[in-house]
Amino acid sequence: MALKLSSVEKSIGDYVVHLKINEDKTKGYIEISKNNNDGFNFPREEDIISFLDENGVKFGIEYYSIKNIVNNKIMKATLVALGEPATKGEDAQIIYKHDFSKKINLVQDESGNIDFKSLNWFQQVKQGDILATKIPAQRGIDGKDIKGEPIVAPLGKDIKFLLGKNVGIDDSEQNAVAKADGIVEIIDSKICVSEVLNINGDVDTSVGNIEFNGDIFVSGDIKGGFKVKAEGSLDVKGVIESSDIEVGKDLIVKGGIKGNETTKVLVSGSVICKFIENANVFVNFNINTDFIIHSNVISGGKITLNQKKGVIAGGEVVAKDSIITSTLGSHMGTKTDITLGVDIAKEAMMIEKKNILVKLEKELKRMIPAIETGKQIMGRGSMDDMKKIQFAKSVQEYNSILANIAKIKEDISNLEEEISHHRFSYIVAKDTIYPGVSITILKFSKHINDFLGPSKIYLKGNEVVIEG
């Protein structure tokens, strides 16, 4: 496409000198034509320079080109002035703080061993974390046209954050931040924080161990040997196989829980599952299942077996409130221990306080000789001022420990009293209780030696009563 040029001209000697300037005034050209047929007096360098000056051209003059025009009598348009173009500013850009490739990052220890169960393939964030930062568009470098006027540099292009679920902009408007705890990921080009971790398939070597600060949904099984920790709830469509599980809220397992002697399932909320077999399951609230076989189970609430053929057989089952089932034990006389009325939260609190009490009493015993010696020295009046200050601090610490011991003993006494008064626990067996079952309510026990039909078992006074 032809350049748009403005043109002025001037007769110099036998020639006409034309000055042509492009539209943005960054280029100036000299073109020469004959004024008459003789053409003896060709323009001199100073003539051309003076002509440029008369027309305001004073920047970027190419003196070599002017000299070349004159020396070689060049008639065609020749560039004689070149401005300095403006440099456009850099475009805004967004710098992400996380790797969204979902690549597996293997962890190697100091010995060079790789833990293939710790794959670290998702990025967890906390509410308020910065997820991405925008570097604003930059102002460019101004230029100058051939008449010495500034050419304002254009600003770089702006860019906007594409925000998805649970992501907002902070007060500076330069950072995208998480509005919830969860997994940060890019979905449909938008930065999002998902509060649920979805595992499409099994938790196995392709996924590795999982520790997540929200809810986890697993569409398959949790295979044996893997660890899953959810600060929220855990929903498993398949089966949990011999795995260590820790859940901050509720656990739902459509299949069931299969364990072994070493693995544990710890749940702060309640559990709903199809079955519990050969497993160690500790739950703060209720358990709802179809059968419990050869397992160690503790519930801080009630245990309900759903089906008409619901069975508890083998192992040890503990509940704070009640157990409702169809059958207790088995026709083979399988040893089955049932304990009721145990408040696991209060029991744990009491154990913790007793441990603290032991430490405090040990510390108090260590301090007694020094306190007694100090008293004797004080009595003789032979303790200097510095030692008096140290002794006063020791006495103050001693008295503080005494006060703590008294408070903890009082707390333990109150907890024991509360635990001993939990007398409203009961068991309902809708069908059969087999020999081999032992039932303990609080501190009172009964061993079942004969077949029993539908029964309700509870504590009356200090006796475990069976009501058929």
BELSULJO-V185559 format. One record per residue. N is the residue number from 0. SS is DSSP state (~ for helix, > for strand, _ for the rest). D_CENTER is the distance of its C-alpha to the mean C-alpha in Angstrom with 2 decimals. Layout:
# BELSULJO-V185559
N:SS:D_CENTER
N:SS:D_CENTER
This chain:
# BELSULJO-V185559
0:_:57.44
1:_:60.09
2:_:59.05
3:_:60.15
4:>:62.38
5:>:64.41
6:>:67.76
7:>:70.45
8:>:73.61
9:>:76.41
10:>:79.78
11:>:80.27
12:_:83.59
13:_:84.28
14:>:80.67
15:>:78.06
16:>:74.63
17:>:71.72
18:>:68.33
19:>:65.54
20:>:62.09
21:>:59.03
22:_:57.21
23:_:54.45
24:_:57.07
25:_:55.36
26:>:58.30
27:>:62.02
28:>:64.73
29:>:68.45
30:>:70.81
31:>:74.59
32:>:77.50
33:>:81.29
34:_:83.16
35:_:86.53
36:_:87.93
37:_:88.72
38:_:85.29
39:_:86.65
40:_:84.70
41:_:81.04
42:_:78.52
43:_:77.73
44:~:74.27
45:~:74.94
46:~:75.97
47:~:72.68
48:~:70.63
49:~:72.68
50:~:72.12
51:~:68.32
52:~:68.54
53:~:70.73
54:_:67.97
55:_:65.16
56:_:63.69
57:_:62.84
58:_:59.46
59:_:58.65
60:>:62.31
61:_:62.92
62:~:66.23
63:~:66.51
64:~:66.54
65:~:69.26
66:~:71.33
67:~:70.90
68:~:72.07
69:~:75.18
70:~:76.05
71:~:75.71
72:_:76.80
73:_:73.71
74:_:74.17
75:_:70.98
76:_:67.86
77:>:66.16
78:>:62.96
79:>:64.03
80:>:61.11
81:>:57.38
82:_:54.85
83:>:51.38
84:_:48.86
85:_:45.72
86:>:42.43
87:_:39.73
88:_:36.53
89:_:33.32
90:_:31.25
91:_:27.97
92:>:24.93
93:>:21.19
94:>:19.10
95:>:15.65
96:_:13.08
97:_:11.55
98:_:13.60
99:_:14.08
100:_:16.74
101:_:14.78
102:_:16.95
103:_:16.75
104:_:16.30
105:_:18.43
106:>:18.14
107:>:21.61
108:_:22.77
109:_:25.63
110:_:28.19
111:_:27.08
112:_:25.85
113:>:23.09
114:>:20.76
115:_:20.96
116:_:18.66
117:_:15.64
118:_:15.27
119:_:11.73
120:_:12.36
121:_:9.16
122:_:6.55
123:>:2.78
124:>:3.20
125:_:5.03
126:_:8.52
127:_:10.93
128:_:9.18
129:>:11.87
130:>:11.39
131:>:15.10
132:>:18.27
133:>:21.76
134:>:24.68
135:_:27.62
136:_:30.73
137:_:33.17
138:_:36.87
139:_:39.16
140:>:42.28
141:_:45.43
142:>:48.46
143:>:52.23
144:_:54.89
145:_:58.36
146:_:59.80
147:_:57.40
148:_:55.30
149:>:51.49
150:>:49.33
151:_:46.10
152:_:43.08
153:_:40.83
154:_:37.23
155:_:34.55
156:_:32.99
157:_:30.10
158:_:26.99
159:_:24.80
160:_:21.07
161:_:20.65
162:>:18.16
163:_:16.88
164:_:15.24
165:_:13.05
166:>:13.72
167:>:16.46
168:>:18.48
169:_:18.76
170:_:22.23
171:_:23.09
172:_:22.74
173:_:21.59
174:>:17.78
175:>:15.55
176:>:12.72
177:>:9.98
178:_:11.87
179:_:9.36
180:_:5.91
181:>:5.23
182:>:6.09
183:>:8.10
184:>:11.59
185:>:15.24
186:>:17.39
187:_:21.09
188:_:20.59
189:>:18.27
190:>:14.75
191:>:12.73
192:>:9.52
193:>:10.11
194:_:9.53
195:>:11.29
196:>:10.87
197:>:14.54
198:>:16.29
199:_:19.72
200:_:21.83
201:_:21.65
202:>:19.10
203:_:21.29
204:_:21.73
205:_:20.59
206:_:17.07
207:_:16.83
208:_:14.99
209:>:11.77
210:>:9.16
211:>:6.73
212:_:5.76
213:_:8.28
214:>:11.62
215:>:12.82
216:>:16.16
217:>:18.27
218:_:21.53
219:_:23.25
220:_:23.47
221:>:21.35
222:_:23.75
223:_:25.09
224:_:23.57
225:_:19.89
226:>:17.17
227:>:14.74
228:>:12.53
229:>:11.16
230:_:10.42
231:_:12.14
232:_:15.18
233:>:16.18
234:>:18.93
235:>:20.90
236:_:23.89
237:_:25.56
238:>:26.02
239:>:24.02
240:>:26.02
241:_:26.16
242:_:22.44
243:>:20.46
244:>:18.39
245:>:16.44
246:>:15.65
247:_:14.72
248:_:16.87
249:_:19.40
250:>:20.25
251:>:22.43
252:>:24.11
253:_:26.78
254:_:28.44
255:>:28.21
256:>:27.17
257:>:29.07
258:_:28.53
259:_:30.47
260:_:31.48
261:_:28.48
262:_:25.42
263:_:24.00
264:>:22.30
265:>:20.85
266:>:20.16
267:_:19.74
268:_:21.13
269:_:23.85
270:>:24.62
271:>:26.49
272:>:27.66
273:_:30.85
274:>:31.73
275:>:30.83
276:>:32.73
277:_:32.99
278:_:29.62
279:>:28.31
280:>:26.53
281:>:25.64
282:>:24.80
283:_:24.75
284:_:26.44
285:_:28.44
286:>:28.98
287:>:30.60
288:>:31.89
289:_:35.13
290:>:35.97
291:>:34.94
292:>:36.66
293:>:36.91
294:>:33.62
295:>:32.55
296:>:30.93
297:>:30.20
298:>:29.57
299:_:29.24
300:_:30.84
301:_:33.15
302:>:33.45
303:>:34.99
304:>:36.38
305:_:36.75
306:_:39.51
307:_:43.19
308:_:42.92
309:_:39.93
310:>:40.32
311:>:39.14
312:>:40.79
313:>:40.24
314:>:37.76
315:>:36.86
316:>:35.46
317:>:34.68
318:>:34.15
319:_:34.39
320:_:36.14
321:>:37.76
322:>:38.02
323:>:39.59
324:>:40.58
325:>:43.53
326:>:44.33
327:>:43.80
328:_:44.64
329:_:46.54
330:_:50.17
331:_:49.86
332:_:49.39
333:_:45.81
334:_:44.79
335:>:42.32
336:>:41.26
337:>:40.17
338:>:39.14
339:>:38.82
340:_:38.26
341:_:35.63
342:_:32.94
343:~:30.20
344:~:28.28
345:~:31.50
346:~:32.53
347:~:29.34
348:~:29.87
349:~:33.48
350:~:32.74
351:~:30.39
352:~:33.13
353:~:35.80
354:~:33.96
355:~:33.69
356:~:37.36
357:~:38.43
358:~:36.79
359:~:38.38
360:~:41.78
361:~:41.67
362:~:40.97
363:~:43.75
364:~:46.17
365:~:45.46
366:~:46.29
367:~:49.53
368:~:51.92
369:~:50.90
370:~:51.29
371:~:54.72
372:~:55.88
373:~:54.85
374:~:56.83
375:~:59.89
376:~:59.70
377:~:59.29
378:~:62.28
379:~:64.43
380:_:63.41
381:_:62.53
382:_:58.87
383:_:58.25
384:~:56.06
385:~:53.05
386:~:53.07
387:~:53.55
388:~:50.27
389:~:48.44
390:~:50.13
391:~:49.19
392:~:45.48
393:~:45.84
394:~:47.59
395:~:44.91
396:~:42.17
397:~:44.41
398:~:44.94
399:~:41.22
400:~:40.55
401:~:43.48
402:~:42.03
403:~:38.59
404:~:40.41
405:~:42.41
406:~:39.36
407:~:37.48
408:~:40.70
409:~:41.01
410:~:37.43
411:~:38.12
412:~:41.42
413:~:39.85
414:~:37.19
415:~:39.99
416:~:42.01
417:~:39.24
418:~:38.56
419:~:42.30
420:_:42.80
421:_:40.40
422:_:43.39
423:_:42.47
424:_:40.77
425:>:42.54
426:>:42.61
427:>:44.02
428:>:45.18
429:>:46.58
430:>:48.47
431:>:49.08
432:>:48.38
433:_:49.52
434:_:51.00
435:_:48.59
436:>:46.24
437:>:45.79
438:>:44.60
439:>:43.62
440:>:43.11
441:_:42.25
442:_:44.76
443:>:47.30
444:>:47.57
445:>:49.57
446:>:50.07
447:_:51.02
448:_:54.09
449:_:55.33
450:_:54.07
451:>:53.04
452:_:52.76
453:_:50.50
454:>:49.70
455:>:47.89
456:>:47.28
457:>:46.65
458:>:47.69
459:>:50.96
460:_:51.89
461:_:51.28
462:>:51.88
463:>:49.73
464:>:51.59
465:>:51.68
466:>:52.78
467:_:53.90
